[in-house]
Amino acid sequence: MFEIDLSGKNALIYGVANHRSIAWSIAKILGDAGARIGLVYQNDRLREPVEKLSSELSDSLLFECDVTDDNQLQALHNDIFDKMGSLSIVVHSIAFADRNELGGDFSNTSRAGFLASLEISAFSLLSITKSAANLMTDGGSIIAMTFLASERVFPGYNVMGTAKAALENSVRQLSAEYGPKNIRVNAISAGPVDTLSSRVISGYKDMKKSHEERSPLGRSITLKDVAGTALYLATDLSSGVTGAIIPVDAGYSIMGI
């Protein structure tokens, strides 16, 4: 069996909240493959659960950063340089929408809610990529997380669908910009998977049921499915892949009816 070895690689993971986070599943599989993992948490309130999870990783590091604060992003960059030296892999698994915006009529989305969702879920990829690229001295892989609502209407997902569309366009533009530096930027479009965030989405259970009934594989996806694709994107097995939106949805997105 082919064995993936990421020894000597440093990976920075944004978005771990608990053991059911997609970001955590990715951090775990990259760590198991030998990568040294840095976990980024937003603030003190989220530190304890992330710190507890980090104990399951070998030689991992914790970093605090609110991605809406440019000063914190710069401080994070300096901290990573001091403690890790360089980066090979970055995982952007950050998304936000006020709970009140996830349901009801899309036209009732507030201005503040719209802007916050776009800033945190999409614009942050630009800031993170720009900062990380300076530490990717030997090229690297940046992986974002998206969802089919970027292209189609999922009632209740509302402004997050708009944010995911912006994120995917950003993936393509960043991949073109940073390709000459051998930095690849891709996104995984995951089907509905049980996480802390998915619970607050109006209609989530209907989304999951539809995927199970209509997907060619006849099932919903797992965290392991998503993590495995991230592992592929983090290695040289995907050396010719950039600007791609890779569906991990049991084939749901290919179906017409």
C-alpha positions in Angstrom: 0.0 0.0 0.0 1.2 3.5 -0.9 2.1 5.4 2.3 1.9 9.2 2.4 4.6 10.9 4.4 4.3 14.5 5.3 7.3 14.6 7.6 9.0 17.9 7.6 5.9 19.7 6.4 4.1 22.4 8.5 0.4 22.7 8.2 -1.7 25.6 9.6 -5.4 24.8 10.2 -8.1 27.5 10.7 -11.6 26.6 11.9 -11.3 23.8 14.5 -14.1 24.1 17.0 -14.5 20.6 18.4 -13.9 16.9 17.5 -16.7 17.0 15.0 -15.3 19.9 13.0 -14.2 19.2 9.4 -11.1 21.2 10.2 -10.2 18.8 13.0 -10.6 15.7 10.8 -8.2 17.3 8.4 -5.8 18.3 11.1 -5.8 14.7 12.4 -5.2 13.0 9.1 -2.4 15.5 8.2 -0.8 15.0 11.6 -1.1 11.2 11.3 0.8 11.5 8.0 3.6 13.2 9.7 2.9 16.9 9.3 3.5 19.3 12.2 0.2 21.0 12.9 -0.6 24.6 14.0 -4.2 25.1 15.1 -5.6 28.7 14.9 -8.5 29.6 17.2 -10.4 32.8 17.3 -10.3 33.9 20.9 -9.9 32.8 24.5 -13.5 31.4 24.6 -12.5 28.8 22.0 -9.0 28.0 23.3 -9.9 25.3 25.8 -11.6 22.8 23.4 -8.9 23.4 20.8 -6.1 23.0 23.3 -7.6 19.7 24.5 -7.8 18.4 20.9 -4.2 19.5 20.2 -3.0 17.0 22.9 -3.9 14.2 20.4 -1.3 15.6 17.9 2.4 15.2 18.1 4.4 18.5 18.6 1.4 20.7 17.7 1.1 24.4 18.2 -1.7 26.8 19.1 -2.2 30.3 17.7 -4.8 32.9 18.5 -6.1 35.1 15.7 -9.3 36.9 14.7 -9.2 37.0 10.9 -11.2 40.2 10.8 -8.3 42.0 12.5 -5.3 42.9 10.3 -3.1 43.5 13.3 -3.8 40.0 14.6 -3.1 38.5 11.2 0.3 40.2 11.1 1.1 39.1 14.6 0.1 35.5 13.7 2.4 35.7 10.6 5.3 36.7 12.9 4.5 34.0 15.4 4.4 31.3 12.8 7.7 32.4 11.4 9.3 32.3 14.8 7.9 28.9 15.8 7.5 27.0 12.6 9.7 28.8 10.1 7.8 28.0 7.0 4.5 26.6 5.8 3.6 23.9 3.3 -0.1 23.5 3.9 -2.9 25.9 5.0 -6.6 24.8 5.5 -9.2 27.5 5.5 -12.3 26.1 7.2 -13.9 29.3 8.3 -17.5 30.3 7.7 -19.9 32.5 9.6 -23.4 33.8 9.3 -25.6 35.2 12.1 -28.1 32.5 13.1 -30.9 34.9 12.4 -29.8 35.0 8.7 -30.0 31.2 8.2 -33.7 30.9 7.5 -36.7 32.8 6.2 -36.6 35.0 3.1 -33.1 35.7 1.6 -34.3 39.3 0.8 -34.6 39.9 4.5 -30.8 39.5 5.0 -29.5 42.5 7.0 -26.8 44.6 5.6 -24.6 43.9 8.6 -25.3 40.2 8.4 -24.4 40.1 4.7 -21.2 42.0 5.1 -20.1 40.0 8.1 -20.7 36.7 6.3 -18.7 37.8 3.2 -15.9 39.2 5.3 -15.3 36.2 7.5 -16.3 33.4 5.1 -14.7 34.7 1.9 -12.5 37.8 2.3 -10.5 36.0 5.0 -9.1 33.6 2.4 -7.4 36.6 0.6 -5.8 37.8 3.8 -4.8 34.3 4.9 -3.3 33.4 1.5 -1.4 36.6 1.2 0.2 36.1 4.6 0.8 32.4 4.2 2.4 32.8 0.8 5.3 34.7 2.3 6.1 31.6 4.4 5.6 29.1 1.6 9.2 29.3 0.5 9.1 26.0 -1.4 5.6 26.2 -2.8 2.5 24.9 -1.0 -1.1 24.0 -0.9 -4.0 26.1 0.4 -7.3 24.3 0.8 -10.7 26.0 1.4 -14.1 24.5 2.3 -17.2 25.2 0.2 -20.7 23.8 -0.5 -22.9 23.4 -3.5 -25.1 26.3 -2.3 -22.6 28.5 -4.2 -24.3 27.4 -7.4 -27.8 26.3 -6.4 -30.5 27.3 -3.9 -30.7 25.5 -0.6 -33.6 27.0 1.3 -32.4 28.2 4.7 -28.7 28.5 3.7 -29.4 32.0 2.4 -26.4 34.4 2.7 -23.9 31.6 3.2 -24.6 30.5 -0.4 -23.6 33.9 -1.5 -20.5 33.8 0.7 -19.5 30.4 -0.8 -19.9 31.7 -4.3 -17.5 34.6 -3.4 -15.1 32.1 -1.8 -15.0 29.9 -4.9 -14.3 32.8 -7.2 -11.5 33.9 -4.8 -10.0 30.4 -5.0 -9.8 30.7 -8.8 -8.3 34.2 -8.8 -5.8 33.3 -6.1 -4.7 30.2 -7.8 -3.9 32.2 -10.9 -2.0 34.8 -8.9 0.1 32.4 -6.8 0.6 29.7 -9.4 3.9 31.1 -10.5 5.2 30.7 -6.9 4.1 27.0 -7.0 1.3 27.7 -4.5 -1.8 25.8 -5.3 -5.2 27.0 -4.1 -8.2 24.6 -4.2 -11.5 24.1 -2.5 -13.4 21.0 -1.4 -17.2 21.2 -1.9 -18.4 18.9 0.8 -22.0 17.5 1.0 -24.0 17.9 4.2 -22.0 16.5 7.1 -22.9 16.6 10.8 -20.9 19.4 12.5 -21.6 22.0 15.2 -22.2 24.6 12.5 -24.6 22.5 10.4 -27.1 22.2 13.3 -28.0 25.9 13.1 -28.9 25.8 9.4 -32.6 25.8 8.8 -33.5 22.8 6.6 -30.2 20.9 7.3 -32.0 17.6 7.9 -33.8 17.9 4.6 -30.5 18.6 2.8 -28.9 15.5 4.3 -31.9 13.3 3.5 -32.0 14.5 -0.1 -28.3 13.7 -0.5 -28.8 10.2 0.9 -31.7 9.5 -1.4 -30.4 11.0 -4.7 -26.6 10.6 -4.6 -25.2 7.7 -6.8 -23.5 6.2 -3.7 -26.8 6.3 -1.8 -25.4 7.8 1.3 -24.3 11.0 3.0 -20.7 11.8 3.3 -18.4 11.5 6.4 -15.7 13.6 7.9 -13.3 10.9 6.8 -14.4 11.4 3.2 -13.5 15.1 3.3 -10.3 14.6 5.2 -9.1 12.1 2.7 -9.5 14.5 -0.1 -7.7 17.2 1.9 -4.8 14.8 2.4 -4.6 14.3 -1.4 -4.6 18.1 -2.0 -1.9 18.5 0.6 0.5 16.2 -1.2 2.4 16.0 -4.4 -0.2 13.5 -5.7 -2.2 16.6 -6.6 0.8 18.6 -7.9 -1.0 19.5 -11.1 -4.3 20.6 -9.5 -5.0 24.2 -8.7 -8.1 26.5 -8.9 -10.3 23.4 -8.6 -13.6 23.0 -6.7 -13.6 19.3 -5.9 -17.0 17.8 -5.0 -17.0 15.3 -2.1 -20.7 14.7 -2.0 -21.3 11.0 -2.9 -22.0 12.2 -6.5 -25.1 14.3 -5.5 -24.0 17.2 -7.7 -24.0 15.3 -10.9 -27.7 14.3 -10.7 -30.4 16.1 -12.6 -33.4 14.5 -11.0 
